[in-house]
Amino acid sequence: MAGRLIEPKVITDFNQELVCVLPKGFWFDDVRWQRVWAAFDEKGATLSMADLREIFPDEEVLHEENQKIKQNLY
């Protein structure tokens, strides 16, 4: 189901190892799910916010200045 996350989403693999944490407001759908897993498989380690910004450069909620503003609002 596609849409903006209403809360942060923790993604783990089948061993409960952290794949990434997606912030509240992130647009999530099946295509993005596949891109996250492809990047995780390629890197072989947890994806950082910098990794996510590289994968999704147009996703505004991944930029630090927007995260600070949103934290102050909620």
Secondary structure, 3 states (H helix, E strand, C coil): CCEECCCCEEEECCCCCEEEEECCCCEECHHHHHHHHHHHHHHCCCCCHHHHHHHCCCCHHHCHHHHHHHHHHC
